Amino acid sequence: MKSFVDPRVGIAVPPRITNAQAAEIVSRLRAAAGISIGADKHAFIELRVGRRLRDLGIPDFAAYMQRLSGPEGAAELASLVDCLATNTTSFFRETAHYDWLENAGAPELAAAGSGRERDFVIWSAACSLGAELWSAGMVLERLSAGPLGRLRSALHGTDVSTSVLERAKAAIFSEEELTGLPEPLRKRHLLRSKAPVGGRMLYRIEPELRRRAVFAYANLMKPETAPRIEADVAFLRNVLIYFEPEGQRRAIEGVAARLRPGGYLLLGHAEALPCPIQGLTQRGPAIYRKDG
Ligand SMILES: C[S@@+](CC[C@H](N)C(=O)[O-])C[C@H]1O[C@@H](n2cnc3c(N)ncnc32)[C@H](O)[C@@H]1O
């Protein structure tokens, strides 16, 4: 980060954000991605966006606000979303959903033809690095080796953050990022780097599973950007908490519109439906079935 030396103390001071600049950033973020953060979160915004200033070689927030308003503004807004979105994820996070998929959801949907007459379509609608999507894909693979028989699957991961999508497409994870992934699944679905990279071993999802997966940009605030699919199971987890009630409703309705009748919507366990949504019936904790 470019910084100036405060003559009073003689040390480098990172750029500071004013109330008005923080409020403008918060407002632009909400308009672009529905993400709602308090304008009072100065330290958070300074830290996250300050890194961006450093990368761009921009000396202060005033110059950054000009960039946001200038000809590069649209592209910069995407980078701002990258900076401020929270991307925490992990394999088999909220594991009850995967148990449900394996023992109830997938058998029911397979009996109705999914994975047999047509692809069994999984959609991770705020996929971050892809751990959620790969976890579901691994469950379907495991089922394919059992009494249900071979299930053809198609895996879709979407997110508003272009930087996480790049990483999701690469499908490469560090040891820490694999926390939660059981050993037999690691053995079955991961390839290990031949040598340490940057001092640590890296792991990549094996090609067979990768071939089934497509990662793409989609903004839950703009349902028309969603992939044109009929999903059997859609994960919409740990993202609604960042939206205001109207944004939550828009996101849920947009995802539900891309579910096949009889398909399932999975929300984060801490994210109740903000209000009853027509056409969705609760079938378990954070599990909703589309009527039909
Ligand atoms: C905390 S992560 C959750 C990842 C995963 N669903 C899970 O539960 O582990 C939230 C993700 O939502 C994405 N996100 C935030 N706003 C979004 C929007 N408007 N449209 C699509 N994705 C969004 C963020 O970029 C981030 O990757």
PDBQT file of the ligand as one rigid body, heavy atoms in Angstrom, charges set to zero:
ROOT
HETATM    1  C1  LIG A 301     -19.622 -17.251   3.045  1.00  0.00    +0.000 C 
HETATM    2  S1  LIG A 301     -19.515 -17.746   1.358  1.00  0.00    +0.000 S 
HETATM    3  C2  LIG A 301     -20.534 -19.201   1.368  1.00  0.00    +0.000 C 
HETATM    4  C3  LIG A 301     -19.982 -20.290   0.474  1.00  0.00    +0.000 C 
HETATM    5  C4  LIG A 301     -20.765 -21.587   0.495  1.00  0.00    +0.000 C 
HETATM    6  N1  LIG A 301     -22.114 -21.400   0.032  1.00  0.00    +0.000 N 
HETATM    7  C5  LIG A 301     -20.763 -22.207   1.861  1.00  0.00    +0.000 C 
HETATM    8  O1  LIG A 301     -21.784 -22.199   2.546  1.00  0.00    +0.000 OA
HETATM    9  O2  LIG A 301     -19.710 -22.687   2.282  1.00  0.00    +0.000 OA
HETATM   10  C6  LIG A 301     -20.575 -16.517   0.588  1.00  0.00    +0.000 C 
HETATM   11  C7  LIG A 301     -20.381 -16.433  -0.912  1.00  0.00    +0.000 C 
HETATM   12  O3  LIG A 301     -21.477 -15.695  -1.458  1.00  0.00    +0.000 OA
HETATM   13  C8  LIG A 301     -20.997 -14.928  -2.525  1.00  0.00    +0.000 C 
HETATM   14  N2  LIG A 301     -21.956 -13.849  -2.808  1.00  0.00    +0.000 N 
HETATM   15  C9  LIG A 301     -22.184 -12.716  -2.103  1.00  0.00    +0.000 A 
HETATM   16  N3  LIG A 301     -23.117 -11.977  -2.703  1.00  0.00    +0.000 NA
HETATM   17  C10 LIG A 301     -23.511 -12.645  -3.807  1.00  0.00    +0.000 A 
HETATM   18  C11 LIG A 301     -24.444 -12.374  -4.838  1.00  0.00    +0.000 A 
HETATM   19  N4  LIG A 301     -25.161 -11.241  -4.873  1.00  0.00    +0.000 N 
HETATM   20  N5  LIG A 301     -24.581 -13.284  -5.833  1.00  0.00    +0.000 NA
HETATM   21  C12 LIG A 301     -23.854 -14.428  -5.835  1.00  0.00    +0.000 A 
HETATM   22  N6  LIG A 301     -22.945 -14.722  -4.878  1.00  0.00    +0.000 NA
HETATM   23  C13 LIG A 301     -22.773 -13.851  -3.874  1.00  0.00    +0.000 A 
HETATM   24  C14 LIG A 301     -19.643 -14.435  -2.037  1.00  0.00    +0.000 C 
HETATM   25  O4  LIG A 301     -18.818 -14.008  -3.091  1.00  0.00    +0.000 OA
HETATM   26  C15 LIG A 301     -19.123 -15.693  -1.329  1.00  0.00    +0.000 C 
HETATM   27  O5  LIG A 301     -18.335 -16.481  -2.175  1.00  0.00    +0.000 OA
ENDROOT
TORSDOF 0
